[in-house]
């Protein structure tokens, strides 16, 4: 049973809006040395504060045990974190290696065939009957809108109504938010969480690429970004990058020549040069030139990358971009294709050509409307072949996007389903990297991105 969404409110605020459960009462304790109107902590606040305090001196592998222990103080038993794998097909249990349940078997859960998977897909808090007559609750784990997995807890049936509309639901969502933030930060300090999310051996080229990638989803009220890359364990030359700052969202989609380690080195250098130029606030044409020069210096004209570099004025909706031998972006409005954003492309970055790039770079401009979406993609998407030789094609891509948008799915779930449809088209064996990045301006339905 889904939990009704909550309205977005600005923070800080002096008092909760009408209808918000009062979380200040019950189990109050005085905090010594603190003055002012807020001098007490509820049991829920103490649980969150205790988890945060313990996490300061916790290794990544210890996080699962901390979550289970502190969730119990909220009346939520048997807490288990499930992390989504890189291809977003299964939810993998993250267990305490030294906890009381050590050695027990907890099976992974399918994203496409289970209630926890639905909670993950639709970013909903869902409940189901547990075997002992209690209620199992599934809460999405989000870092921003980046879906990390779900938190499963068991509660008494008597308090189940509070999950949907009352105090316990608020407490669990806040607790899950902190858990997600801790997972993200602790990931950098060990390999436990990284290993859990891998369901196959990763190639060295893919290792380089994944270590370079930003989080693949982001949203604020001005812009939403969702990206996907396949094949996850062998991806080499394709990559994406972005940055959202005051007044601007900047994105890049690059496709390095070839496959394997050399292609990954090419893409890694291209992204580093892109970030260097972007952080120096260079123009699109200057950024393209700097990437080009870096590739020439490193590869002497023997390797190149196609690219689309774009920047969106998030105040006005004006999109500007340059295209270096790349498939043109697609402009979608109301879930339907408006047009391909064609401009005269420059040659791929890194090719030794007289006069490049000063005389050949064209900057395209398009005025977006609120809720417009722009899809950037590499040729591995539309040129993916089925075993019988049929291309996936641009029209199939557009139709798939339209159906998912019409179903009201969030951007990150739409990207997941597009990639899986692409893999199914080639029966799981992509012959080329396939990468997509969706950019939305002023999405009116940002509430659908959070529980």
N, C-alpha and C positions, 0 to 999 in steps of 0.2 A: 504494500500500500504506500503510494508516494506521499511525501510530506509537502504541503503547500509551500510555495516560494515566499520569501520575505522581501519586503521592499528595501531598497538601498537608501541609506541615510548618510549624511555627511558626518565627519568625525573631526574634532571632538564635539560633544554636545553636553549641555548641562543636565538634561533629563531625558529619559527614553521617550520615544513617540508613543502616542496612544496605541494600546493593544500589545505593546511589548511586554513579555513576562518580566516580573520584578525578580532580579537575581541577587538582590542585596540582602534579602531576608533569609533567616534560617541558619543556624549554626554559626552565628557571628562571633568573632573574636576581636578584641582590641589589639591594634598594632602599636607597640610602644614607640614613642618618639615621633609619631606622625600626627600632625595637626590638620585642621580643616574639616570640610564636610564629610570626606570619605576616610574614616578611620578604622573601618572594619573589613574583614574578609569573610565571604561565605565559604562553605565547605568546597564548592566548586572552584572558587578562586584559589583556595589553598591547594587543591589538587593540581591545578595548572601551575601554580607557583612552585610547588614541590618538584614536579616533573622538570620544569625549566631549571631549577637549581641543581638537581641531580645530573642533568644532561651536560652541565659545564665540564664535569670530570668523568664523562662516559665515552668509551670507545664506540665506534659504529656498531660492532657486534652486540653490544650491551643494550642498545636502544630498545629492542623488542621486549626485553624483560622489564625495563623501566615503564614502557607503555602499559603492559599488562598490570603491573603493580599499582600504578597510579590511577588507571581506569577503574580499578576495583573500589577506590574511595568515592567514586561517583555512583556506585551501585551498578556498575557495568562489569560483569564477570567474563572470563574466558576471552579476553581481548586478544585478537590476532591481527597483525598488519599483513595485508596482501599487496605485494608490489606487482605492477604490470610489467610484463616482459618487453623487450625492445620493439617487437613487432606488434604489440598490443593484442595478443591473442589469448593469453592466459594470465591469471592472477596468482602469483607465487607466494606461498606463506613465508613470512619472515619470523622465525622462531628464536627464542632465547636458548642458546646452546648449553646453558647450565641451569635452566629453570626446572621447576617441578615436573614439567611434562617432557623432559628430555627423553628422546627415543621414540616418542609417539609419532604416528603417521598422520600428517595433515596434507591432504592432496591439493594440488593446484586446482583452480576454478576457471572454467572457460569464460571468456569475456562475452561470447556470443550465445551462450546457452544456459546461463544461470542468472538467478536474481542478483547476486553480487555483481555480475557482469553488467546487468541492466543499470544498477546504481552507478557503476563506472561510466557507462556509455552516456547516460542521460543526466549525469550529475544530480542524482536524486538520493535522498535518504529513504531507504526501503526497509520493510520488516517482513519476517516470515516466522511461522510457528517453529519452535525448536522441539526436539524429541522429548524433552522432559516437561513439556507443557508451558515452558517459558517462551520468550520472544527473542529471536536473533535479529539484531539491527545492523544494517550495512550503511556506513557513512563514507562518502567519497573523500579521498585525501588529495587536497589541492594545494599546490604552491602557486599563488595567483590563480590562473586557470589551467596551469600545467597539471594534468591528471597523473598522479603517482601510483594510485591504486585505491584500495578501500580499507577501512577499519571495521572489523566485525566484532561485535560485543553482544552479550546476552543479558537481558533484563527481565525482571518479574513482569508477568502479564498485566498485573494490576496497574503498573505505571506506563504501559504502552501508549495510552492516549496522550501522555505528556510528550512523547516523541514528536507527535505531529504539531501540537499547538501549545505546549507548555514548557516548563522550566527545564526538564531533562533534555529535551531536544536541543535547546539553546546550549546547554552545557556540553553535550556530546559534539555538536558542530564546532564549538570553540576549542574543545580538547583535540578534535581531529585536525583543526587548522594548525595548532601548535605541533602536533605530531608530524604533519607534512613539512613544516618549516625545519624541524629537527632532522628529518630524513635528508632533506636537501643539503643542509650544512654538514652533517656527519658523513655524507657520501664522499666528501673531499679528503677525509682523513683515514680511509681504509678501503679495502676491496670487497668487504662482505656484501654491501648493498649492490655494488656494481655486478658482482658475480651472480647474485640472485636474479637479476633482471636479464641475464643472458641464458638462452635456451640452446645455444650452439656455440661451437668454438669460433672465435672472432679472428679474422685475418689481420695482418699487421697494417695493411692500408686502411681498413675500416677502423682499427684502433686509433690511428692518427686522426681520422675524420671525426669520430665521436668525441674525442678529447677536445676538439676545436669548436664543436657546435654550441650555440647558445641554447637555452630551453626552447623547445619547438613550438610552444604556444605562449602567447602573451595577450593581455587585454587591459585597456583602460577605457574611459568613456569616449575618448576620441578615436581610438583605433584598436582593431583586433588583428592579431597575426597568428596563423596556424600553418605549420610546415610538416612535411613527411618525407622520409628517404628510404629507399629500398634498392637492392637487397641489404638488409640491416647489417649482416655479418660479413659482407664482401664489398660494400660500397667503397668507391675509390675516388673517382674524379668529380663527382657531383657534391655540391655543398651549398649551404645557405648561411646568411648572416643578416642581422638587423640591429638597429638601435632606435629607441624612442626617447626623445628629449623634448624640452619645452618648444612647442610649435612645429616639431618635425618628427616624422617617422621615416627612417632610411632602411632600405632593404637591398639585398644582393642575392642573385641566384647565379651560380657559376657551374660550368661543366668542363672539367679538365680533360684534355686529349688522352685517349687510350684507357688502359685499365691497370690495376696493380699498383705497386709501390711508387713508381715514377709518377703516375697520375695523381696519387694522393699527395706526393711532395709538391706537385704543381698546384693543386688546389689549396694546400696549406699556405704556400707562399702567396698565392693570389688573395686569400682572405686576410693574411697579415698586412699586405700592402693596402688592401681596401680599408681595413680598420685604421691604419696609420694615416691615410688620407682623410678619412671621415672624421677622425678625432682632431685633425688639424683644420677642420671646417673647409675643406677644399670643395670646389664645384664638381659637378658630375663629370664634366669633360676633363678636368685636371685629375680627378680620381681615376678615370679610365686610363689616362696617360701614365700615371704613376704605377698602376698595376702592370700595364704594358712594359714599361721600362724595367720593372723588377723581374718580370719573366724573361725578358731579353738578356738581362745581366746574368741570370742564373742558368738559362737553358740555351742561350745563343741562337735563338730562332728555331730550335729543333722541337719545341713543344709550345702549345698554345691552349687557351681556354676561351670558350664562348661565355658570354655573360649578359645579364640585364642588371643595370644599376638604377635604382629609382629612389626618389624622395617625395614624400607627401607632406604638403603644408596642412597640418592637422587643424588649423584655424579656418582655412578657406576651402579645403578640399582639392586644391590644385596639385595634380600629380605630374611630375617630370621624370623622364627616364632616358637612358641611352641604351642602345642595343648593339652588342658586339657579336654578330653572327649567331644569335640565339633565336629560338622560336618567339614570336611576338606574344606579349601578355594578352589575356582575354578580359574584357570588361563585361561584368555581369550585373544586371539590374533586375530586381524582383525575381531572381533565380533564373533569368533568361539571358542569353548572350546578346549584348548590344553590338559589339564588334571586336575584332582583333585590333590591338593597338599597334598598327604598322607604322614604322618610320624607316627611313633609309638606314639600314644597318651598316656599321663600320665593320671592318675585318676583325676576326678573333684577336684577342689580346695575346701578345707574344710573338706574332708573325712579323718577320723582317720585311717591311714594305716601305719603299721610298715615300716620304711625305706623311707617313702615319705618325701620330694621329691628328695633328693640328688641322689638316685640311679636310678631314673625312668624318668627324664626329657630329652627328645630328642629335639635338635634344628634343624629344617629343614632349608635348604638354596636353593634358586632358583635364577638364573640370569635372570632378566627381560630384555626385549627389549623395545626400545622406543615405546610408545603408548600401551604397554601391560596394561591390567586391571586385578585386582585380586578382586574377590567378596568373602566377608566374610558374613556369614548368620547364623541364628539360626534354630533349627529344626522345629520351628513353621512355617517356610516358605514352605519347601518341604513336611511336614507332614500335611499341611492344608487339610481338607477333605470337599468335596462338600456334599450337603444334601443326595446324593445317596451313599456316602462313598468313592468316588474316591479321591486319593491323588493328590495334586497339582504337586508334583514330581520335580525332578532335571531337567528332559528333558524339561518340560514346562517352567521352569525358564530360562534355557539356550536359548530356542527358542525365548522367549519374549525379552531377552536382545539383541540377535542377530538382531531381527527386528528393535528395537529402535536404536541400533547403526548404522544399515544400513541406517536408515532415517536421520542420522546426528543430532539427538537430543542431547542436552547437558546432561551431567551425571546426574544433579539434576532432569531433566525432565524424564529421563529414570527411575530413582528410584521411582518417583511419579507414573508413569504408571505401574510399576511392582507391587507396593503395591496395587493400585486400582484393578489390575487384580486378585490379591490374595484375596482381599475383595469380588470381584464379584464371585470368585470361591466358596466362602463360604456364598454367599448371604448376605454379610455384617456382619456376626457373626463369628468372629474368636474364636476358642476354646483354642488357645494358643497364646502367644506373638509371633510376627513375626518381625524380625529385619534384615536389610541388611546394609552393608557398602561396597562401591566400591572405590577402590584405583587405580588410574591411574598414570603411570610414564611417564613423558615427553610427555604429550599430545600435538601433533603438531597442534591441532585445538583449542587452548585456546581462539582465537578471537570469537568463537561461544558462549563463556560463558558470553560475555558482549554485550551491545547494539551496 
